[in-house]
Amino acid sequence: MDVRCRVLFTVCSLLLIARSDGSPFTDCIQSKGKAGFYEGSIDSTESGVKCMNWSDVPGVTERYPGKGLGDHSFCRNPDGRIRPWCFFPNSRGRIDWGYCDCKQGSLRLQGGRSKLEGTVEVYLNGVWGTICSNGWDDRDATVVCRQLGQGPLSRLLVSVVHWQSMGCEGQEEDLLQCNRTVWNGGECVNRQAAAVSSSVFVPVRLSGGWSAYEGRVEVYHAGQWGTVCDDQWDDNDAEVVCRQLGLGGIAKAWVGAYYGAGSGRVLLDEVSCTGNELSIEQCPKTAWGEHNCDHTEDAGVSCIPLTDGAVRLVGGVKGYEGRLEAHYRGQWGTVCDTGWTQTNTQVVCRQLGFRSGESVSAGRFGVAAGPILLDDVRCIGKEPTVTQCSRRGWFKHDCAHNQEHVCIHIFCFTCLSGVPVRLVGGENEREGRVEILVGGQWGTVCDDGWTDRDAEVVCRQLGYSGLAKARVMAYFGEGEGPIHTENVKCTGGELSLIDCIKQPFGTHNCRHSEDAGVICNYGLQKDSPEVKEAVGSMCGIRPSHTRQKRIIGGENSLRGGWPWQAAVRLRGSQADGRLLCGATLISSCWILTSAHCFKRYGNSTGLYKVRVGDYHSLVPEEYEEEYGVEKIVLHPRYRADSNDYDLALVRVSGHRAHRGVTGHCVTLSRSVLPACLPMRRERVPKGIANCYITGWGDTGRAYSRTLQQASISMLSKRQCEQRYSDQFTSRMLCAGSSNDNHRVDSCRGDSGGPLVCERPSGSWVVYGVTSWGHACRLQDAPGVYTKVSAFVPWIRKVIVVTKL
């Protein structure tokens, strides 16, 4: 059946004053500054995500009365200092925020003889598109002209018709291959033209490759071709690109401008496909044009045709490592390791597109599967593929899968010189513990003498060009296996880390607590002033990328993952910086902690300082700051011989403790944000599973250097009273792990720290402050926490009175 609809073609009469952009939302673009107040109907962010209803975000409408917030999802700028923004649910189901797309709904006329006529196109979710003309008439055209500022008069035209009818079967490559009847000219009787609505994929092409199956990935958007940054680029992304291009075979990702640096704009960054998408457009990614890359990071793919003799590496984290398999007559199988040599490995890696490689210890990437296809392979090193080496015939072998070393494990790399380097334990591919491959075994580097110059060389070898920062003292966790070297001495100009190592491998006097790490492209995602203004009006918001150990039974948290975490530390020459208690940031000027934290040293403000934005307690970090203490307020009913009313408020001074810089209390950012206070007498929702305690306390072996987190279960009042009898009051909570084999508790060092739970809306609330308990890691001794909801009136009163 023919699908027919009119072409929208509109002619408008000329007004003396015409807009330049065809958008009715100029007030959105111009709503900056204190006088700006947007009241329009845009309801999506720059990345095309639909906004949440303002009333679904607790406390926001109350915070900004009379600012146009309410039971709707339109973008607003209630703080009056930034362009319109809104909240939205991110891919993990948590609440995030973003600026709104002021071009949403804009119109333009295309293909006409002047600016006053043409096919109507509308801008939605970052893409210009047409409108089907079913029911289109002069009234619709009048609105278009009014929106364009070109006057209310209009008339409807039709386009030239080339064919009267089509008779495609559906398999043709283009319309010229279909049966058709030629139209002799004029207009269609019913003034309709055939049109079709379909899911349009972003055009993709490969450039700079040595064949049609490989190259630099380029995408087409907004009238121009541009490249894709290689941040998080992996074989899953390559799989989607190859599928979209209609290329089968083995999909492999390439980074570091492997196929040469492109030109023009970098259009996409942080593409994170699962591998099942039909188009790169369907993958999670940044908004169009948003990136922190240059063309030295252009992503590429190869879509190697699947032919007999093709090889692949399976079982590894990335496509450059794994267990060797070969393909023959539609199936994958194992290559037996009888007589396997490093020369064979070089041939395999070159066949896969790498420059070199190394065999690694057996068992690293799992056990063999499928038939055994090849055996007794003997390469001389010049062969382009492993099947051109001397070998037995297909399926001819004397191996069995139950033999200990039947399969071959390989690591390939692109550098011709140096040792392979990888980063492990970081939050993304640009950071982590430095590990090098020596003698077929991955091992760490000791941090003795480790500096930013060493980090610069590591990052350069891995293809990063931005600022590099060194990290010491097992910042990214302790490694396993050998420590290969220490006292690395780079000048910063070397091409490979091997050029900086001047002593035999295995020579050191270190432990894994001294493992070196790096952060590449450091500091490229600084918070702008507008971001800082926005986060200043929020509470209980965690960074959207966070994943889920002094906390007994805990685990390492992410940097910035608990932005309200604070620490009360001692000052003075004898104990400067020693951790005294944990604390919770509840506003830019106030932290919440336990009253008993000040029992030993007293209430003198000069004895203490407050640290925020900390992760590794011994390593200075990007958002870490220390502030003086202006005031300490213990609850008036707290007594040193009791655990009841164990709560204190500390006002942070605007003077940074170690710099003497005057400011307005704590500088807020995405990594430093207050937690939400509960409502008065608010209870933790029944059955809630998302509650955590955080701190730097005892991990069971020693006090942790890095911030720890532990999931914890709230216990009923009856359970707590049965354990602690009359010591437990209505102003307390108790919690612990219900898993007998995995005890979670908080002990000395975490006193005063937060117990937070996530509300169904996604905001995090500080329900408890770590107070006391009889023992650590005992099943019948859960931790006891001061119930914050019982003290909300007192907290608010202290904060308000102090402001007066």
N, C-alpha and C positions, 0 to 999 in steps of 0.2 A: 504494500500500500504506500502510495506517495505521502511523504510527510511535507506539508505545505505551511508556510507562514510568511507574512509580509516582511520585507526589509524595512527597518525603521529609517526613514529618510525625511528629515525635517528641514524646513526653511523658516527662518525667523526674520522679523522686521528689525531694523537697526534702531537702537536707542543711542542717545547722545553719550551716555556713560555705560560702558560695558566692563564686566569683570574680565580679568585676564586668565583665570584658572577654571572657570565653570563650576565652582564649588560654592554651595550655600553655607559652608562651614568656616568662613573666614574668621569668625569670632573664636573658633576653636584654635586656629593657628595663632591668633593674636592675643589669646588670653594668658599672657605672661605678665608678671609684675603684680604688686599688691592690689591694683585696681581691677585685675582680670577676674572674671567670674563666668564660667561657661555654663550655659543652661540648655544646650542642644540635645540632639537625639542620637549621637554616635555611641555605639555600644560594643565596640571591639578594639583590641589592642593593635599595635603596629605589626605584630606577628600573626594577626588574623584570628586570635582566640576571642571567643565571646566573653563579655564581662559577667561577673557575678552580681546578684541582687545585693544592693548595699545593706538591706536589712538582714541578710544572711551572715554578715560579718559582725560579731559581737562588739558592742561598744562604740562603733564608728559613728552612727547617727547621733548618739548622745554627745560624742566629743565635738561634733560640728553642727550644732543646732542652727537652723535657718540658712543652711548652705546648699539647699537643694537636694540633700540626700533623703532617701526614703525607700519605699517599696518599688524600686525600679532598678535597672541595670545600666542606665546611661552614664557616660563618662562625666566626671566632675573634677574640679580643682578646689576642694573646700578649704585648703590651707592658703589659697590665694597667692602662692608664690611659685607654682610650677604649672606647666601646661596640663591639660586634663589627663587624668589617669583613672584606673579602676582596679579592683581585685579580680582574680580569676583562679580557677582550680588548675594546678599544673598537672603534669603527666603522672605524678605520684599521688595525686588526690589531695595535695595540701594547698593551702591558700598562698598565692603569690600575687604580685602587682606588676603593672606595666603601663607605660604611656599609651595614649590612644592614637589611632590613626586618623589624623585630621583630614586626610584626603578621601576617607571612606564615603562613598556615595557621590563623588564628583562625576560630572558629565563632560563629554566632548563630542564634537561633530567631526567625522572623518570622511574623506573622499569627495567632499563637495567642491564647487568652483570657487567658493569664498568661505570666510569664517562663519557665515550666516546659514550654511546648509551642510548636510552630510548625514551619514549613518550615525545613529545615536550609540555611543559607547559609555558604559558606566564602570567606575572603579570600585571594586569590592575585594577586600582581603588581599590587597597587593597586586591585583591583576585587572587590566582593562578587558572588558568583555561586552558583547552585544546583548540586545534584548529581543526575544521573539515577539512578533507583532500581532499575535492573536488578540483580537479586540482593540487593537491600536486605532485611535482616531484623533480628531483635531483637539479634543480636550486634553489628551495626554501630551500632544505636541505643545500646547499652550503652556503646560507646566514646565516642560523642558526649556522652552524659550524664557520663561520667567526665571527659572533657576540659573540659566546662562546670562541673565541680565540683558537679553536682546529684545525684549518687548513681547506682548501677548499674542500677536497675530502670527498665524502659521498656515501652511497648506501641506498636504500629503502627496508625495511623489512616489514613483516606483522606478526600479532599476531596469536596465536593458535585459531582455531575456534572450539567451542563446539557444536553448533546447526546449522543445515542447514536452518531451517525456523521456524517461530513462528506463532501461531494462537490465539493471545489473543483477548478477547472480550472487554477489557477496564475496567472491574469492579474488576479484580483480585487484591489481595493484593501484590503478587509478581509474578515473571516470572515462578516459579515452578508450579503455578496453571494453567498456560496456556497450550494449546495443542502445541506440538512441534515435530520436526523431528530431531533425533540425527545425527550429522555429524561423520563420521567414522575416521576422522583425516586428517592431511595434511593442505594444504592451499586452500583458496577459488580460484576458477578459475579466477574470475575477480579481485582478490587481494583486495577485499573490505570487510569491517566488518560493521555491523549495529551500528548506533549511533543515539543519539537524542539530540537536543538542547532544553533546557527548562529553565524557570526562577527558579533558585535554591535558596530556602530560607535558611537562616542561621539556622542550627540545634539548637533547644531549648529543655531544659529538666527542670523538677522540682525536687529538692533535699531537703532532710531534713524534708519533710512534714509527717503528720500522715496518709495520704491516697494518692492515685494516683492523686487526684484532687487539690493538694496544695503543696507548697514548695518554696524553694529559686530558683529564676530564674537563670539558667546558659545557656550560649550561647557558641557555638563552632566556633572558628576562628583561622586560621593559625596553625592548628594542635593541638589546645589545648582548653579545657573547661575553662571558666572563669565566673565571676559574673557580675551583673549589679548594678551600684550605684543607690541609691534611690533618688537622687536629681531630683525634679520635677516628681517623680514617682506617678502616680495616677490611678484611675479606668479605664481611657481610655487606658493606657498602658496595664493594666491587661486584658482588653477586647481583645486586639490584641494577647497577649500571649496565652490566652485560645483558641481563634479562631485558631491560628496556630497549637496548639496541638490537635485540634479536640474535645475540651471539651466544651459542652454547659453549660447552667445554668447561675448563677450569678457570674460575674467576680469582684474580689475585690483585691485592691492593698495593700500590707503590706510593711512597711519600718522598718528601724532600726534593720536589721538582725533578723526579727521576727521568721524565721525558722532556726536560727543559722547562725553563721559566716562561710562563705565559705573559700576555700583555693585557691592558685594559683593567677592568675592575675585578676584585675578588668578590664573588657574589654570594657564596655560601661558606659556612664554617660549622664545625662541630656536628657534622652529619653522623647520625647514629642509627643506621638501619638494623633491623633484625635479620635481614636477608630474605624475608618473605614478601616484601613490598613489590608492586609492579612498576613503580616509578620512584625516582629519587625525591620527587615532590611529596610523596607519602611518608617519608622518613622524618623522625624528629631532627630538628636543625635550628640554627639561629634564624632570625628574620633576614630577609634579603638585604644584602649589603652590610650587615653587621658582622665584624670580624676583628681579629687582632693579629693579622698575618700579612706577609708580603709574598711575592711570587716565588721566593725560594722554598715556600711550603706548599706549592701547588700539588694537588693530589692526582694520581694516575691509576689506571687499571690495565690489566692484560686479560683477555678472554681467550685462553689458549684452546684451540679446537681439540676436542676429545677424540684422539686417534689411537690406534694400537701403538703401545710403547710410551704413551703419556705417563708422567709420574706426578705424584703429589705427596705432601707431608701431612699426616693426620695425628691428632692427639695432643698437639701443642697449643699454647695459648694464642699464638700468631701463626701466620702462614709460612714464616721463615724457619720454623722448627717443627719436628715431629717424627713420626714413624714412617719410613719409606714404603709407598705402595705403587704398583704399576698397573696400567690398564690394558686389557686385551679382550677383544670380542665382547664388549658390553659389560665387563665386570672388572672390579678392582681386586687385586690380590697382593700377597706378600713377596718380598725379595729376600731370599735366604742369605744369611751373612757369611756363608762359607767362603773364605779367602777374600773377604771384603777389605779394601784398602782406602786410604785417604785420597788416593788419586780417583778412585771410583766416586767418592763423595764430591770431589771438585766437578766432575762431569755432571752429576745429578744437579748440583746447585746451579751450574751454568745453564743446564737445560730448563730449569725453573726460572731463569732470568736473573739470578744472583751472580755476583762476581766470584765468590769463593765460598768455602764452607768447611765444616769440621764434624767428624763423627763424635758422638757423645756416648756416655755410659748406657748400657742396655737397661731396659725397664723404665726409662724416664717418661716415655709417652705411651704406656700401656702395652698390652700383649697383642700378638698378631691375630688377624682375622681374615676370613676368606681363603681362597685357594692359594697355594704357593706357586707363583708363576715363573720366577726366575731363580737361577742358582749358578754358582761358580762364575760370577761376573769378573772379567779381567779387563780393565781399561788402561790405555797408555797415556791418557790425559788430553788427547787432541780431538776426541770424538765429540760431535755436537749433541748426541743423545746417548743414553746408557744402553739402548738396544743395539747400537752400532759397536759396542764393545764385544770382545770375545765372551761367549756365554753358552750355556746349554740351551736347548730349544724350549719353547713355552711348555710349562707344566712338567718339564724334566728336572728332577731334583732328588736328593736323598736326605731331605730335612723333614721334620715333623713339628707341629705347633707346640707340642709339649716339651720340646727341647728348650734349654735355658736361654740360649742366645739366638733364637731363630731369626729375629727381625733386626733391622738396621735403624738406628736413631741418629738424626742429622740436625745440625744447626747451620743455616746458611746466612751470609751477610754480604753487604754491598761493598765494604771497604776492602781494598786489596792489601793494605798495610795495617798493622796494629792488631790488637786483640778485640774480639767482639765485646761490646759493652751493652748492658741493659739497665733499666731503672725498675726497681721492685718496691712495692709497698706504698706508693704514693696515691694521691687522690685522683690523678689523671696521668696520661702518658708522658707529661712534661716534667715529672718529678719522681723522686724515689731514692731508695738505697742503691748505691752504685755497685754493680756486680760485673765481673769480667770472666770470660771463658778461657781457662788455661788447662791444657792437658785433658780436654774433654769434660772439665768439671767447672761449674759456676762457683765463684767465691767472692768474698767481699774485699773492700779496701779499708785499711785502718785510717782513722782520722788524724793521726799525728801529722802536724804540719799542713793539714788540709785547708785550702783557702779558696776564695772566689776565682782566682786564676786557674786552679785545678778544675773547678766547676765549669769555667768557660770552655776549657778544652773538651771536657766530657760532652757538654751540650753541643759544641760545634761538631764533634764526631757523630752525634746523633741527628744532626741536621737542623738544629735550632740556632737562630741568629740573634735572639733578644738577650736581655740582661740575664746573667747567670749568678746564682747565689749558692754558696756552700752551706751544708748542714752537717753537724757533727753529733757525737754522742748518741748514735743510733736513733736519730730523729725520726726515721721512717721504720723503726722497729729493728730488732736484732735479727741478723741473717743466720743461715745455717751453713754447714760445710766449712771448707777451708777459708782462712784469711790469706789472700794471695800476696799482699804487699802493704807497705807502709812508707811514710816519708816521701810521698809523691811530690815532685818539685817541678811544677810547670811555670813557665813565664807568662803564659796566656796566648802565645802565638802558635803553639804546636797544633798540628792537624789531628793527632791521635794521642790518647793517654799513654800508649806504649813509649812515646818519645819522652815522657816525663819520669819513667820508672828506671832508676839507676842501680837497683840491687836485685839479686836473684829472687825469683818468685818463691814464696813460702818463708821468707825471712822477716820476722816481726816479733814484737813483744806485746801484742794487743789481745783483747778479748772482743767478743761481738758487741759488747756495750759501747765500743768505740767505732762502730761501722760508719763510714762516710756516706753522705747523700748529697744530692743537688736539686735545685729547682731551676728549670730552664724557662726562658721567657718570663722572668719574674716581674710582677707588678704591672702587667699589661691591662689588668681589669680594675683599675682604681675607681673608687666611687666618685662621681661628679658631684658638684654642689647641689644640683637638683635632687640627686639620689639621697644625699644626706638630709635634705629638708623633708623628703618623703618618709624616710625611715624614722625620722624623729617623731612622727605622729602615730607610729605603730607600736604594738607590743605583742610578744608571744609568737613572732614570725621567725621560723628557721629557714636557712638557705635552702632553695628547692633542690639542690644537688646532693643533699646529705644522705648518707646511707645509715642503714641501721646496723682503760680497764680501770686514786687509791680506792678503789671499789673492789671488794672481794668478789671474785668470780666474774669480773667485768671484762670489757674489751676496749681497745683504743677507739677514741672518738675521732671525728673529722675536725680539722682546723675550722673554727668558726661555726661548727655544728651546733654549739650551745652558746649563742651569742650573749646570753645574760650571765654566764658563769663569771664570777669575780673571786678574788682571793684577798684576805686580810693578812698582811705581812708585817713583821717587826722591823723597826728602824734601829739605827744605832751602830756604832763601830764594831761591836762584838757579835751582833746577830743580824746584820743588815740583810734584809730580803728573805729571812726564814719564814716559811709558810706557817701561819698560825691557825687559820680557819678558812673554810670556803664561805661564799656569800652569793647572793642573787641580786643583780641589777634590776630595780623595779621602776626607775626613772633615770633621767640623765644626771641627777644629783644625789640619789639615794640608793643604798644597798640594804638588803635584809640579811641578818645573820643571827647567830645564837648569842644570848646574853652571857653564857658561861665562858665564851671566848675571851672575855675581858676580866675574868675572875682572878687570874694569876698576876697580870701586869698592871691592872687598874684601868681607869677611864681617861687617862691623859692622852689627848689627841696627838701629841708630838711623838708618841711611841710607835705609831702605826702608819701604814700607807696601804693603799688599795690598788691592786693590779687588775686591769680588764684586758680582754682580747688575747689572753695567753693560751698557749697550747703546750709547748715544751718549756718547762719551768726554768731551764738553764740556757735557752737560746733566744735572743731577742728576735721579735717577729714583726711583721708588717703592721698589724693593727694593735699591737701590744703597747699599753701606756700605764704609767703609775701616777697616782694622784695622792695628795695629802689628805688628811682627815680634818674636817672642820668641826664636826660635832658627833658625839656618841650618845645615843638615847637608849637606856635600858628600860624595859617595861617596869613601871613603878612597883609592881607586885612580885617581881623576881627576887628570890632570896638565894644566896650562894650555897646554902645547905639543902636546896630543893631543885628538882628538875622541872617544876611547873613554871609557867609564864616565861619560858626560856627563849626570849626573843629580844632582839636589839635592832635599832635603826642607826645607820651611819651616814652622815651627810659628807659627800666627797667635796673637797676643796677645788676651786677653779685653778689652783696652782699645781702644776704637775710636779710630782714629788722629786724627780731627779733632774729637772731642767729649770725650775723656777719660772715657768711660763704661765702667764695669767690667761685663763680661758673661762668659758661658761660651763663649768663642771666637766662631765665626760663627753668626749667627741663621739657621736653615734655614727655607725656605718652598718653595712650588711653583716659585719662580723662582731659588732658591739651593739646590742639591742636589749631593751628591757623585757622581762617576762611579764605576763599579765597577772594582776592580782585577782583572786577569786571574789565572787560576790559574798556579802556577809552571810555566813552559815551555809555557803554553797558546799555541797558534798561531791566527792569524786563520783562520777557516773558509775552505776553498777555494771559490772562485767567489763569495764574498760581495761584493755590490755596494754595500752601505749603509755606507760609510766616509767620514768627513768630517774636514777640518781647519778650525779656526776661529781668528779673531784680528782685530786692527786694523791689520795691516801694509800694505805697499805694494800698491795696486790696479793699478799700471801707470802711473798718472798722479801719485798723491800718496798719503799715508797716510790711511787711512779714518777718518772720525769715528764711523761706526757699525760694530758687530760684523759681520764677514763670515763666510761659510761657503762651502765648496767641496767637492763630491764628488770623491773621489780613488780611484785604483786601486792596490792593493798589487802590487808587483813581486816576482818570484821572487828567491831568494838568488843564483841564477846570473846573472840580469840585473844585479843590483846589483854583484856582484863583477866582472863584465865591464867595467862603467863605472868603478868606483872601485878596482879591483885590491886590494892589501893594506891600503888605508885602511879598507875595509869589513870589520867583524868580525862574529862570531856574536852580538854584543850590540846589533846594529843592524838596522833595517828601512829599506827605501826605497820610495817611492811617488810617483806622478805621474799625469797624465792620459794615457790612451792615444789621445786624439783630437788629431791633429796640428794641427787648426784651432782648438782651444780649450785652450790651455795652462793648467794648474793647478799651482801650486807655492806654497811658503811661503818667505819670505825674511826679511830683517832686520825686526824688529818683532814677528815671530811666534815667535822663539826661545823655547823652553820651553813653547809652547802644545800643546794636545792633538791627537792623532790618535785618534779614537774610531770604533768599529764597533759595529753592532747585532748582538747575538746572535740566533739563531733564536727564543729565548724572548721577545725584545723589550727586554731590558735592554742598556744601552750601556756598553762597556768601553773604558778608555783603554789601547790597545795600544802607542802610541808617544808620545814627547815630542820636539818639533821640535828638531833639533840642528844640522845643517849641510848644505851643498850648495855646488856650485861656481858656480852662476849661477842667475838667475831666468828663467823663461819659455823655457828652452832644452829642446829635445826630448830631448837626450842627457844632461841634468843633473837627474835626479829629486832630490827632497828626501830627506834622510837623517834618521832618527828613532831615538832610543834605544829599544830593545826593552824595554818595561816588564816583561814576563813573566820576563825573565832576572834581574830585581832584586827580585822579590816577597819572598823571604826577608829581604833586607837592609831593605826598606821596613818590613815588619812588625816586625823586630827594633828598628829605630830608634824606631818609634812606641811599642812596648811598654816599652822601656828608659826612654824619656822620661817615661812615666806613673809609673814606680817612684820 
